[in-house]
Amino acid sequence: MGFTKPYFPDVDPDTFLKKPLMERMRILAIDWAENGFGSPKMIHTIYIAKLLVLFVIGGITVATATSGLPAFWQVAEWWNQPIVYQKVILWTVLLEAIGVAGSWGPLAGKVKPMTGGILFWARTGTIRLRPWKWVPFTNGDRRNWSDIGLYLALLVSLAVPLLSPGVHSDSLSKALPDNTSGLINPALLVAPIVLLVLNGLRDKTIFLAARGEQYLPVMVLFTVLPFVNMIIALKMVIVVVWIGAGFSKFGKHFANVIPPMVSNTPFAFKWIRRAHYREFPRDLKPSGLANFMAHVNGTTVEIAAPLILFFSTNKWVTIAAVLLMVGFHLFIISTFPLAVPLEWNVVFAYTTIFLFLGFPNWKGYAPWNMTPPWLALIIAAAVLFFPILGNLRPDKVSFLPSMRQYAGNWASAVWSFAPGSEEKLNRVTRSASNQIDQFIAAGYEPQWAEITLQKTIAWRSKHSQARGLFSLLLTHLPDVDTRTVREGEFVCNSLIGFNFGDGHLHNEELIRAVQREAEFEPGECVIAWVESEALGSGVQHYQLIDAALGMIERGTWKVAAAVAEQPWLPNGPIPTDVTWSLSGTKRGAAKVQGQDHGHGALA
């Protein structure tokens, strides 16, 4: 892997692309284990530069300059100023809502252009995904001028309090008599709160892209609570996010996340990468080290350290827990995960320092200092509602409000196209072309662009749900070895300008919206899609969807069967239990037959 040139697998492209699908997955899964995605290190440098210059220096400069505080390099003067923290949150929401923070750039499948977000959401005719059909005034799946006005109004409403000076707060002055910078005027936060909700009701993509599930409650707390209660409630929010994410990692999925994540770290030696696999290259299931990283350094730390931070009144214990959580988020940044949530992890690292060292429990900011005490119960119930519902009914709640970040228990999909039919996606109104075309436009030779995109489905194959998704393709598509297979998250990014691993953004609703313009023939575009595992159920519910025909089959597979297999399914497809099929058979498989026009069609 060079600085300006990508790493390509050591294969002859002509020969490689003629191999059966699962043989290609075997080769690329082994290659990923040693080399990750293979992006040139210049790409990682661009991400780091964007993070430091645009987000950190830019955000702190805006926050301090508009609040009458010293310059960004005088850290001791501003790190614990409440208005700086408020403006860091607003800065983050603004960048996320524009689309230049998480899910940005080549590691998210955006090459030309590198930005999705605003290029899609400020353009008429692009796809809009409403969260609930029953909400009035949200019919349709295309963006109009009122949607654009609503979206741009959100950006302006975030910029206004961000650029405005602080105002006096009696509760702040009582707690910190020497503070002169004040707090953001609560009245200025009403508009971004309302507009984020309205945008989300029209298009859930914008709400999730702005990380509304986490930052909306924070903005509400900025608005309605006096200072001490606000700090305590902010601690509750971040602790719920951490513990929710830690809790979601119990089960069979998460150990499969760590090895490919570490393999993508540009700074890791090959022996470290290999050590995360049970018996490289023969057995790519997680090793003992990977399980330790997952359930000790991961699950245990993400639950135990936040609880210590929340209740500790010991300075040195608190400092140790702060360092542990800051290191936790820096580790995630170092792996450059494909959704590249780098800014989010920096915010959480800073939040840890600001809340738990800037306003520690022993100075009157402990949970038992909230007044009245029953208020803590109301806030806890509010912030726990969606994580609990989302784990019990994952079909009802995005995995982001469910707090299942990095858990490996995701709704996911792979899209398959009959030869030549992927090009029909370019009929869809959007601000980007197919990713294969983007990579070619960036200078990749067509064959290497194809192999690079196939590495993304090889990455998916290393996660538990992919063994079921590929099983569906193998079972239902006799021509699967000649079809183009794409990772659903990457396809979604090119269609709506954002994805953060949420399969709900490329489910049947998006497929219907795409079909309106793409006009696939039966069998040309077949998608295997699966829902997250509900808490303790032991199964995942899948759907097989033909873009032209709609739902073809529904059923389940056992999670244990999926995690027990290698990424390339050497023992063949895992068993599935068909609960419904278009053909009317409940315990069979809907088959794909070749048609006279040369494409597969579902019978």
N, C-alpha and C positions, 0 to 999 in steps of 0.2 A: 504494500500500500504506500503510494507516494504522496507528496504534498499536493500536487495538482492533478495527478492521474489516479483514477479509481483502481482498486484491485479487482481483477477478474479471475474467476475460478480457472484452474489449470485443466481446461477441457478444449477439445476441438469443437467450435460452435456448431458446425454443420452436422457432425456426428451426434453431438449431445442433444440437439433439438429434435432428432429423429428417435430418441429413446422413449420408452414408455414413461408415462407421467410419474409413476411412483419410483422408477429408477432415477429419474431426474431429481425427485425429492430426496432420495437417499444421498446422492452425490452433493446436492446443495445443502442439505441439513448438516452433513459432515463438514462441508466447507464453512458454513456459518459458525459451527462450533469452534473452528480455529481462527476465522477471520472476520466474523460479524458481517455487516452489510457490505463492507468494502469501500465505503465512501472515501474519496481523497481527504487527507487531513486538512486541506484548505477549507472544506465544508465545516469541520468542527471548529476551525479558527474563526470562520464567519459567525457561527453561533455564539462563540465566546465573546467576540467583539460586539455583536448585537446585544448580548446580555449585559456586558459591562458598560458600553457607551450609551446605547439607547435607553436601556432599562434602569441600570443602577445609577450611573452618573447623571443621565437625563432626568430620571425621576427625582433623585435627591436634589438636584439643582432647582427643578421646578418647585419642589416642596419647600426648600429653605428660602429661595429667593422671594417667593410669594408670601412668606410668613415672617419676614424680618429677622431671619436667623443667619448665622455665619455660613460661609461657603461649604460645599459638600466635603472638602478634604478636612475640615475641622470637625471630625466625627464626634469628639467628646462634647461638643456644644449642641448637637442636635439628636443623637441617637435615641435619647429617651424623651424627646419632646412629643407629646400626644398628637399635636397637629401634623407633625411629620409622618407619624404612623397613619393617620387618617388619609393624608394625601398620597402616601405610598399605595394604599389600598385603591384609591380612586385612579391613580396612574396605572396600576395593574389592570383594573377593570377596563379602562379606556383602551389600553394596548391590546388586551384580549378581544375586546369588542371590535376593534379595527381589523384584527387578524394578523398582527405582527408579533404576537407572543407565542403561546402554545400552538401546536399543530401548524407550524410555519416551516417552509423551506423543504429541501430535498429529502430529509429524513422523514418527512410526513408525506412524501410523494408529490411535492410541489416544486417543480424545477423551472418551468417557464410558463407563467410567472411563479415566483417563490411565495407570493402572498395570495391567499384566498380571500376570506373575510369580506372586506369592504368592496372588493372588485366584483363580488357576487351580490352582496346585500344592498348595494346602491345601484343596482341595474334591474330594469323591468324585465319580466319574463323568466327570471331564474326561478328555480324550484324553492317552494316554501313548504315547510312541514309543520302543520298545526299539531299541538300536543293532544287535544281532546276535541272530538267531533261535536260534542254537545255545547261547546262555547259559542254563543251568538257572534255573528259578524266575522267568522274565521273561515267560511267556506272557500274552497278552491285550493290549488296547490302551486299557483304562480304568483310572483311578486308584482305588485302594481305601484303606482306613484305614491299612494297613501302609505304603503309599507316602507317605501324609501324615505318619505318624510318622517315617519315614526322612528326609523333607524337613525337617521341623521340628527333628529332631535335628541335622541339618547346620547349620541356622542357630544353634542353641544352641552347637554345638561350635566355631563360628567366634567367637561372642561371648565364650566363656570365656577363651581366650588373649588376645583383644583387650582385655579388661577386667582381666587379671591383671598384676601387677607383673613386671618382669624378674627373672631369676635370674643368679647369677654364672656366668661362662664362663671357664675357664682359658685357652682359645685367644684369646678376646677380650682378656682382661687382659694376655696376653703381647704382643699386637699394639698395644693401646691401654691402657697402664697407668693412665691418668688417668680412664678410663671408669668411671662409677659406676651407670649405669642398667641394665647387663647386657643380656641377650637374652631373648626369649620362651623359656620352658621348653619344650625340644623334645618332652617327653612330652605336652604339651598340644596339639601339632600332629598327633599320630597320629590322633586321632578325626576332625578335619575332612578329613584326607587319605583315610582309609578311607571315610568317609561320602560324600564327593564321588564317589569311584569307585563305591560301591554305588548311589547315586542315579543316576549316569550309566548303569549297567548296566540299571536299571529304566526310565529315561527319559533319552535323550540330550539332550533339550531343556534340562533343568536343568543338566547338565554344561556344555553350550555356553553357556548363559546366564551361568553363573558364570565364563566364560572359562577353563574348566578346562584347556584345551590350553596355556595360558601360565602360569597361576597355580599349577596343581598341581605342575609341576616345581619352581617357585620354593619352594613350601612344603616339598617333599621336601628341597631343598637346605638350607633353614633347619634341617631336622631332623637330617640325617645328616653334615654336613660341619663341620670346624673352621673358625674364622672366616676366615682368609685364603683358604683354598680356596673357602669359600662365596662370598666377594666375587668371586673370579675366575670361578667357575661362573655366578654371576648375570650377569656381563658376557657370558659366552658365550651365555646364553639370550636376552638382549635383542638381541645382535648377530645371532643366528640368525633371530629374528623380523623384524628390519629387512631383512637380506639376503634372507631367504626371500620377503618381500613385494616387495622390489626385483626379485629374479630373476623372480617371477611376472608382472611387468609387461612383460617382453620379449614381443614378438608383436604381433598386430594389434588386440587388444581395448582396451588401456589408454588410448590416445589419445582414445577415445570417452567415457571416464569424466570427463575434466577439464572439457570445456565445460559439461555440465549441472551439475557440481559447483560451478564458479565462478558459473554463472547463479543458483544458489540462495543465494549469499552476500548477506546483506541489506545489506552495506555497500559493495558494488561498484557503480560507475557503469554505466549501460547501455552506454556505448561500450566499456568493458572486457569486459562480457559478450559483446557482439556480436563483438569482436575474436577470440574463441576459436572462431568459426565461419568456414568457408572463404569464404563469400560470403552473408552474412545479407541477406535471409531465403530466398534462392533455394536455397542449398547449405549445409546444416547439418552437413556432415562437418567434422571437426576442422581448424582452420587451422594454419599454420606455428607460430603462437604456442602453440596448444594442444599440438602435438607437442613443442615445446621444453619447455613446462611438464611434459609427461608424461615425457619420456625424458632430460631434463637435470636440471631441478629435482626430478623424481620419481625415476625409475629410477637415474640416476647417483648422485644424492645419497644415496639410500637404500642403496646398496651401498658407495660410496667412503667416505662419512663414517663409517659404523660400522667399517669396516676400519681407518681412521685412528685412531679412538678405541680400538680393541682393541689396536693395536700401537704407538701413538705413545708416545714418552718425552719429547717436547718439550712444555713447558707451554703455550706460546702456540698451537701447532698444535692441541693438545687443546682449549683454550678455544674456538678458532675452530670446531672440529668440534662441540663441545657446543652452541654458539650456533646453528649450522646445524640441528642435529637438534631443538633446542627450537623454533626457528622453524618447522620442518617440521610439528611437531605442533600448534603454535598456528594455522598456516594451515588445517589440517584442521578444527580446532574452529571457525574463523571461517566455514567454508562450511556449517555445520549439516547434514551429510549425513543422509539420511533415516533411517538406523539410529541416528543421534545418539549415537555412541560418545564422548561428550565426556569422561567420567571416565577412560576408558581412555587417551585422549590426554594428559590431565593427568598421569596416573601415569607414562606413558612420558617425558614432559618432565622430571618430578621424578627419575625413575630415572636419566636421562642425567646430570643434575647430581650426584646422590648418588654414583653408582658411579664416574664418570670424573673428577670434580673432588674428591669427598670422599675417594676411595681411588685415586689415580692410579697409573699404571704405574711411575713413577719413585720411588714410595715402597714398592715391594715387592708391588704387586698386579697385575703383568703376567702374561700367560698362561704365560710360562716360569718363573714363581715357584710354580706349583702343584706340590705334592709328594704322592705321587710323580708324575713327569711323565706316566706312562701313564694316570693318572686323567683327565687332560684328554681323551684319546682316547675313553675310555668315555663321558664326559659328552657329548662332541660327537656320538658315534654315537647316543646316546639321543635328543638333542634334534633331530637331523637325520632320524631315521627316518620320522616322519610327513610332514614336508614333502616328502621325496623320494618316498615311496610315493604321497602325495596328488597330486603332479604327474604321476607316471607312470600311476596308476590313480585318477583323480578320482572314479570311481564307488564306490570303497572307503572314501574318507576325506572328511570334511567339509572345505569350503574354509577353515575356521578353523584346524584343525591343519595343513592344507596350507600355511598362511601366505600365502594369496592375498587378503588384505585389500585392497580398493579396486582390484584388478587388472583388473576388468571381465570376467574369465574366470570366470563364475559359473554354477552350475546355477540355472535360472530357469523361471518358468511364467507363463502367463496363463490365467485361468479364464473360461469363457464360459457364460452362462446363457440359456436360452430365456425369453421374456417372462414375468415373474412368478415364475419358479422360484427365483431367488436367495433368496426369503423362506424356502425350506425349510431353509437353513442355520441359521435361528433355532430349529430343532428340536434342534440339537446341544447337549449339555450343556456349558456354558461360563459364564464370568463377564462376558461382553460380548455385545452384539447385533451384527448386521451393521454395517459401518462407515457405510453410507448412513444407517442409523437413528441411529447415534451423532452424525453431523454434524447431522442434523435436530434431534435432542434438544439439541444445542449452540446451536441458533438459526438454522441455515442453512435457507433455503427449499429445498424438495425438489429443484427443478431445479438450483439452484446447488450443492447437496450432490452431485448426480450429476456435474455438470461438474467439481467439485473432485476427485472420485475418478477421473474420466477423465484428469485431469492426471497422475495417478500412472502410468497406462499410457502416456501421452505421454512421461513421463520415462523409462520403460522403453524406449520406441521409439528413444530416442537412444543406446542401448547396442547393441552388435553383435548379441547373441543375440536381441533382440526382432524383428529383421527376419525371422529364421527362424520365430519363434513366431507372428507375425502372418501370415506366409506360409501356415503350416499352417491357421490359421483361415480365411483367404480361400479356400484350396484345398478345404477339406473341409466348410465350413458355408455353403451357399447363402443362409441367412437371417442371416448374420453382422451385417449392418447393423441388424437389429432386436434383436439379442441384447445382453445386458448383459455387458460384458467388464471383468474386474477383474485388477489386479496380484496375482500369486500371493503375494508377500511380505506384502502388506497383508491378504489373506484369511487367511493363516497366522497373523498376529498376533492376529486376532480369534478364531481357533479354539483355539490352544494358549497364547496369552499371551506369545509371544516369537517374533521372527525377527531375524536379523542379516544377512540377505542370503543365507542358506543354503537353496538349493532342495531339499536333502535333507530338510528339515523339512516340505515340502509335496509330497512325491512320491507314488507309488502307494500307499504304506503309509498315509499320512494320508488319502488319498482314500477308501480302503476303510473306515477308521475313521469318517470323516464319513458315508459312505453308510449305515452301520448305523442311524443315527438320522434322517438327512435323507431317505432313501428317494426319491432322484430317479428319474424314469422315464427310459428310454433317450432320449438326445438332449437332455435338459434341462440337464445339466451336463457340458460337454466341456472338457477341459484339454489345452493344448499345453505340454509340459514338455521341457526340454533339459538335458543334462549339460554340465559344463565341458569345455573342450578338453583332451585329454591332451597332455603336452609334445611339441611338434613334429608332432602328428598332422595338423593342418590341417583337421580336421573336428570337428563336434559331433554327438553322438548324441541324437536326439530321441525322444520318445514322445507319442503321441496317446491320451488316456485318456478313456473315457466312465465317469462315476461309477457308472452302473448296469451297464454291460457289461464294464468292465475295459479292458485294453489293446486298442486298435483298430489301432494301426500303430506300427512302429518304423522308424527310418531315420537318415540323416545329411544334413547340408548342409556345404558348404565355408565355412570362416570367411571366406575372401577374398571370396566372393560376398556375404556378409552385411555386411561392413564397407564394401563398395563402394556400397551402396545408401543412399538417403535414408531418414529415419525413417518416412515415409509411403508408401514403396514405389511411387513413381510409375511404375515399369516393370513393376509386377505382382509376384507372389510370386517369391522366389528359388528356384532349382532345388533339389529334394531327391532323394535316392536312397533309395527305399523298400526296406528289407531284409526286412520281414515285415508282413503285414496280416491282419486277422481274416478278410477275404474270401478270403484265399489267394493273392492276386496280389502278386508281389514288386516289380514296377515299375509300380505304378499308384497310385491314390489311393482310399482308402476314402471313399465319398461319404455325405453326409447328405441324406436325403429327407424331405420334409414328410409328416407323419402326419395321420390324421383328427382327432386331438386338438389339432392346431395346433402341436405342438412338432416340432423336428427330431429325427430318430432316425438313428443310423448303420446303414447297410445292410451 
